Amino acid sequence: MKCVLLFFCFSFAALTGFSQEVRNVPLPRPASATYPYAQVEPSIAIHPTKNKWLIAGSVMNDYYYSKNGGKSWKSSSLRSTFGVGGDPVMHIDAKGRFYYFHLSSPGDGGRLDRMVCDYSDKIKGNWTSSATAKIGEKAQDKQWVAECPRTGNLYLTWTQFDRYDSDAPEDSSTIVFSKSTDRGETWSLPKRISKFAGDCLDGDNTVEGAVPAVGPNGEIYVSWSGPKGIRFNRSTDEGETWLAEEILVSDQPGGWAIDVPGMFRCNGLPITACDASGGAYNGRIYVNWTDQRNGEDNTDVWLSFSDNKGDTWSEPIKVNQDSAQRQQFFTWMDIDQSNGKVYFVYYDRRNYEDNRTDVFMATTINGGKTFLERRVSESPFTPSDNIFFGDYINIAAQNGVIRPIWSRMDNGKISLWVGLVE
């Protein structure tokens, strides 16, 4: 009887999100940080062989590292040859090199004129800067990176604006791609991979949110949002050629620029990941996003998958399992490639009728058939809609170590936290 009762309690806790609390650890704001909205837009990475080594970054140029699994952190401010314009993306390659990708800020009157890769062979930093080519006066924004486990190639995708914030019909936004075959030291000339362009107003009709992923045989997969819904493209020859026309993954009712009460701004841009674990769902591509198909007061987290390299996609599957008419937003996803488990992190208001906000994590171990949820924040917070709060949170999973990272706001003060999930 005792065993049955324990199983029932565990199952109920997992399904409802009421589970043993996850330890929350604050990341120290660098003493040299000057940006008024520091510690938003976090990114985190786990070392592939030293799983207690973690690195993280946040806007504008914050850098953090831990050697004890995230129990304690040291921080500093990143400086780069090309300046630092935000959108931090952290990565650690298979050989242990540390990367901090970000937007440029050259200081010569220009801004966002290329994508910057700072790399170091020491966890403390000592950064060397490289960058993609400058393309005339075009602006470059919202990048992400993936590594090919076979070749070590780094694949970078982002949005290129003819002229940022232009409403001129001749100006457009496109998705572009560049790769490095020498561990970030040099980058190929950016290549357009989206047939369908968007406008330059940084909203629903702009193509944005390109996150690459790599398949078991080195395939490159990437999806993004825009006026034609969530679209997908792929390359099977290391980025040399791509589909002539991108494939529809899903519509995105309400668009990707969404309104959530209490948030300065919010988006539902997609995340792409591919199972290369060798397990039951090896090769399955996942795309994760949020939208308001269930109403403006009920933003939800969604997942679609493909088992044929993106030719066709499943119907959208709701990740958050609550039945309340509440907001779930700012999702991110990662796959633990040691076992194929898929993890999601997102802000969640299911427990409140006001703007108090928790952080939840969901897990699927069966390819998206079912999800187990748990609250990973120790207490809720209430954001302010007149304070910039970034555009994303993040999660990393590797060898059974799961590290969600998020910002919170208390009495108008922003702080950065990581959850220690095993």
C-alpha positions in Angstrom: 0.0 0.0 0.0 2.9 2.4 0.8 4.5 1.9 -2.6 1.1 2.6 -4.4 0.6 5.8 -2.3 4.1 7.0 -3.0 3.7 6.4 -6.7 0.3 8.3 -6.7 1.8 11.3 -4.9 4.8 11.5 -7.3 2.5 11.2 -10.3 0.2 13.9 -9.0 3.1 16.2 -8.2 4.6 15.8 -11.6 1.4 16.3 -13.5 0.3 19.4 -11.6 3.7 21.1 -11.2 3.6 20.8 -7.4 6.9 19.0 -6.7 10.0 19.3 -4.5 11.4 22.8 -4.8 14.4 23.4 -7.1 17.3 25.3 -5.6 17.5 28.7 -7.1 20.9 30.4 -7.3 21.4 34.1 -8.1 24.1 35.1 -10.6 26.2 38.1 -9.4 25.8 41.3 -11.5 29.3 42.3 -12.7 30.7 45.2 -10.7 31.6 46.9 -14.0 28.1 46.5 -15.5 26.6 49.9 -16.6 23.6 48.9 -18.6 20.4 49.9 -16.7 18.6 46.7 -17.7 21.5 44.3 -17.1 20.8 40.6 -16.4 18.0 40.1 -19.0 18.1 37.8 -22.1 20.2 35.1 -20.5 21.9 32.2 -22.3 23.6 29.2 -20.7 25.8 26.3 -21.8 27.2 23.2 -20.1 30.7 21.9 -20.8 30.4 18.6 -22.9 32.9 16.6 -20.7 33.1 18.6 -17.5 29.4 18.9 -16.6 30.0 21.0 -13.5 31.5 23.7 -15.7 28.9 26.2 -16.9 29.0 29.6 -18.7 26.3 32.1 -19.1 25.7 35.6 -20.6 23.2 38.3 -20.3 22.5 41.8 -21.8 24.4 43.9 -22.4 27.8 42.3 -22.0 27.6 40.3 -18.8 29.6 37.1 -18.5 29.4 34.4 -15.8 31.0 31.1 -15.1 30.8 28.3 -12.6 32.9 25.3 -11.9 30.6 23.6 -9.4 27.5 22.9 -11.4 26.0 26.4 -10.8 26.1 26.5 -7.0 28.3 29.6 -7.2 29.3 32.0 -10.0 31.9 34.5 -10.9 31.1 37.4 -13.2 32.8 40.0 -15.4 32.1 42.3 -18.3 32.9 41.3 -21.9 34.8 43.6 -24.2 35.1 42.9 -27.9 37.0 44.3 -30.9 33.6 45.0 -32.6 31.8 46.3 -29.6 29.0 44.5 -27.8 25.4 45.2 -28.8 23.5 42.5 -26.8 21.7 39.3 -27.7 24.2 37.0 -25.9 24.4 33.4 -27.1 26.7 31.0 -25.2 28.2 27.8 -26.5 30.9 25.4 -25.6 32.2 23.2 -28.4 33.1 19.5 -28.3 36.8 20.3 -27.7 36.0 22.7 -24.8 36.3 26.1 -26.4 34.1 28.8 -24.9 32.0 31.1 -27.1 30.1 34.3 -26.5 28.1 35.4 -29.6 26.5 38.8 -29.7 25.5 41.8 -31.8 28.1 44.4 -32.7 28.3 48.0 -31.6 31.4 49.4 -33.4 31.3 52.8 -31.9 31.8 54.6 -35.2 28.2 55.7 -35.5 27.2 52.3 -36.9 25.3 49.6 -35.0 24.4 46.0 -35.5 26.5 45.8 -38.6 27.7 42.2 -38.2 27.5 39.1 -36.0 30.3 38.8 -33.5 32.0 35.6 -32.1 34.2 36.0 -29.1 36.0 32.8 -28.2 38.4 31.7 -25.4 40.1 28.4 -24.5 39.9 29.4 -20.8 36.6 29.5 -18.8 37.6 32.8 -17.2 37.6 34.6 -20.6 40.7 36.1 -22.4 38.5 36.6 -25.5 39.5 36.7 -29.1 37.1 38.4 -31.5 35.9 37.3 -34.9 32.9 38.5 -36.9 30.8 37.8 -40.0 31.3 40.1 -43.0 29.7 43.6 -43.0 27.1 43.7 -45.8 26.9 47.4 -46.9 24.7 49.3 -44.5 22.4 46.4 -43.7 21.6 45.7 -40.0 22.1 42.2 -38.4 19.9 41.0 -35.5 18.7 38.0 -33.4 21.3 35.3 -34.0 21.7 31.8 -32.7 24.3 29.1 -33.2 24.6 25.3 -33.4 27.5 22.9 -33.7 27.8 19.8 -35.9 29.0 16.9 -33.7 30.6 15.2 -36.7 32.7 18.1 -38.1 32.8 20.6 -35.4 31.5 23.2 -37.8 29.6 26.1 -36.2 26.4 27.3 -37.9 25.0 30.7 -37.3 21.6 32.1 -38.5 20.0 35.5 -38.0 17.8 38.2 -39.5 19.3 40.7 -41.9 17.5 44.1 -42.3 17.9 46.2 -45.4 17.3 49.2 -43.1 16.2 48.6 -39.5 12.8 50.1 -38.6 12.2 51.3 -42.2 8.6 51.3 -43.5 9.7 51.7 -47.1 8.3 48.9 -49.3 11.6 48.4 -51.0 13.3 47.5 -47.6 12.9 44.0 -46.4 14.1 41.4 -43.8 15.6 38.0 -44.7 17.1 35.0 -42.9 20.8 34.5 -43.5 23.4 31.8 -42.7 27.1 31.7 -42.1 29.4 29.0 -40.9 32.9 28.6 -39.4 35.0 25.5 -40.1 37.9 26.6 -37.9 36.2 26.9 -34.4 35.0 30.5 -34.8 38.2 32.1 -36.2 36.7 32.9 -39.6 33.2 33.0 -41.1 31.8 32.4 -44.5 30.0 35.1 -46.4 26.4 35.4 -45.2 24.0 33.6 -47.5 20.2 34.2 -47.7 18.2 31.1 -46.9 14.6 32.5 -46.8 12.7 32.9 -50.1 9.9 34.8 -48.4 11.0 38.1 -47.0 9.4 40.3 -44.3 9.3 44.0 -43.6 11.9 45.9 -41.5 9.6 47.0 -38.6 10.7 44.3 -36.2 7.1 43.0 -35.7 4.8 40.3 -36.9 5.6 40.9 -40.5 9.3 40.7 -40.0 11.1 37.3 -40.5 12.8 36.7 -37.2 13.8 34.0 -34.6 16.1 31.8 -36.7 17.5 29.1 -34.4 19.6 26.4 -36.1 19.9 22.7 -35.1 22.0 19.8 -36.4 20.7 16.3 -37.2 22.3 12.9 -36.7 24.0 13.0 -40.1 25.0 16.6 -40.1 21.8 18.0 -41.6 21.2 21.7 -40.7 17.7 22.6 -39.7 16.3 26.1 -39.0 12.9 27.6 -38.4 11.7 31.2 -37.9 8.5 33.3 -37.7 7.2 35.9 -40.1 4.1 37.0 -42.1 3.7 33.5 -43.5 3.7 31.7 -40.1 6.5 29.5 -38.8 8.7 28.4 -41.7 11.4 25.8 -41.9 14.5 25.2 -44.2 17.3 22.7 -44.3 20.6 21.9 -45.8 22.2 18.5 -46.2 25.6 19.7 -47.5 26.9 21.8 -44.6 25.0 24.9 -45.7 26.1 25.0 -49.3 22.6 24.6 -50.6 19.1 25.0 -49.1 15.5 24.3 -50.2 14.4 26.8 -52.8 11.3 27.5 -50.8 10.8 27.1 -47.0 8.2 24.7 -45.6 5.3 25.7 -43.4 5.6 24.3 -39.8 2.5 25.9 -38.3 0.4 29.1 -38.5 0.9 31.4 -35.5 -2.4 33.0 -34.6 -1.9 36.6 -33.4 1.6 36.7 -34.9 4.9 36.4 -33.1 4.9 39.9 -31.5 2.4 39.3 -28.6 1.1 41.4 -25.8 1.3 40.0 -22.3 0.1 42.2 -19.4 2.9 43.6 -17.3 5.6 42.9 -19.9 7.5 45.7 -21.7 7.3 43.5 -24.8 7.0 39.9 -25.5 7.4 37.5 -28.4 6.6 33.9 -29.4 9.6 33.2 -31.7 10.3 29.6 -32.4 13.1 27.4 -31.1 14.5 24.5 -33.3 16.1 21.3 -31.9 16.9 17.9 -33.3 17.3 14.6 -31.5 20.7 13.1 -32.3 20.8 10.8 -29.3 20.6 7.5 -31.2 17.5 6.7 -29.2 13.8 5.9 -30.1 13.3 9.4 -31.6 16.6 9.8 -33.2 16.4 12.3 -36.1 13.1 13.9 -34.9 13.1 17.7 -35.3 11.2 19.8 -32.8 10.0 23.3 -33.1 8.7 25.1 -29.9 7.0 28.5 -29.7 4.2 30.4 -28.0 1.1 32.0 -29.6 -2.4 33.2 -28.7 -4.6 30.8 -30.7 -6.6 30.3 -27.5 -7.1 34.0 -26.8 -5.1 37.1 -26.0 -5.5 36.3 -22.3 -4.3 32.7 -22.7 -0.9 32.6 -24.4 0.3 28.9 -24.5 3.4 27.0 -25.3 3.4 24.8 -28.4 5.4 22.0 -30.0 5.4 20.5 -33.4 7.7 17.7 -34.7 8.8 16.1 -37.9 10.2 12.6 -38.6 11.0 13.1 -42.3 13.6 15.9 -42.1 11.0 18.6 -42.1 8.9 17.6 -45.1 5.7 17.3 -43.0 4.9 18.4 -39.4 2.6 17.2 -36.6 -0.3 19.3 -35.5 0.7 21.7 -32.7 0.8 20.0 -29.3 0.2 22.1 -26.2 3.2 21.8 -23.8 1.7 23.5 -20.7 -0.8 21.1 -19.2 -3.0 23.5 -17.2 -6.6 24.2 -18.1 -6.6 27.8 -16.7 -7.1 30.8 -19.0 -3.6 32.2 -18.0 -0.4 33.3 -19.7 2.6 31.1 -20.5 5.3 32.9 -22.4 9.0 33.2 -23.3 9.6 29.5 -23.9 12.9 27.9 -24.7 13.8 24.2 -25.4 16.8 21.9 -25.3 17.4 18.2 -25.8 19.7 16.1 -23.6 21.5 14.2 -26.4 22.6 11.5 -23.9 19.1 10.2 -23.6 16.7 12.1 -26.0 14.7 13.8 -23.2 13.3 17.2 -24.2 13.1 20.1 -21.7 11.2 23.3 -21.9 11.3 26.4 -19.7 8.8 29.3 -19.7 7.2 31.9 -17.5 3.8 30.8 -16.2 0.8 32.6 -14.4 -1.5 29.6 -14.0 -1.6 30.0 -10.2 -2.6 33.7 -10.1 -5.3 36.1 -11.3 -2.9 39.0 -11.5 0.6 39.5 -13.1 2.5 37.4 -10.6 4.8 35.1 -12.6 6.4 31.7 -11.9 9.0 29.8 -13.9 7.9 26.3 -15.0 9.9 23.5 -16.7 8.3 20.7 -18.7 9.8 17.5 -19.8 8.8 14.9 -22.4 10.5 11.5 -22.5 8.4 10.1 -25.3 8.8 12.5 -28.1 6.0 14.9 -27.2 3.2 12.4 -26.4 3.0 13.5 -22.8 4.6 16.2 -20.6 5.6 16.4 -16.9 5.7 19.9 -15.5 7.2 21.4 -12.4 7.6 24.8 -11.0 11.3 25.7 -10.8 11.1 29.2 -9.3 11.0 29.3 -5.5 8.6 32.2 -5.5 6.7 34.4 -8.0 7.6 37.9 -9.1 5.7 40.7 -10.7 7.3 42.5 -13.7 6.7 46.1 -14.7 5.5 47.0 -18.2 7.7 50.2 -18.2 11.0 48.4 -17.6 12.7 46.5 -20.4 12.8 42.8 -19.5 14.5 41.2 -22.6 13.3 38.9 -25.3 14.1 35.4 -24.1 15.2 33.0 -21.3 17.1 29.8 -21.8 17.8 26.2 -20.7 20.6 23.8 -21.2 20.5 20.0 -20.7 23.3 17.5 -20.9 24.1 14.1 -19.3 21.2 14.4 -16.9 22.2 17.9 -15.8 19.4 20.5 -16.5 20.0 24.2 -16.0 17.1 26.6 -16.7 18.1 30.3 -16.4 15.7 33.2 -16.2 15.4 36.8 -15.1 13.0 38.0 -12.5 11.9 41.5 -11.3 11.2 42.5 -7.7 10.1 46.1 -6.9 11.5 47.1 -10.3 14.9 45.5 -9.7 16.1 42.9 -12.2 18.1 39.8 -11.1 19.3 36.7 -12.8 18.7 33.1 -11.5 19.6 29.5 -12.4 17.7 26.4 -11.2 19.7 23.4 -10.2 17.8 20.5 -11.6 19.2 17.0 -11.7 
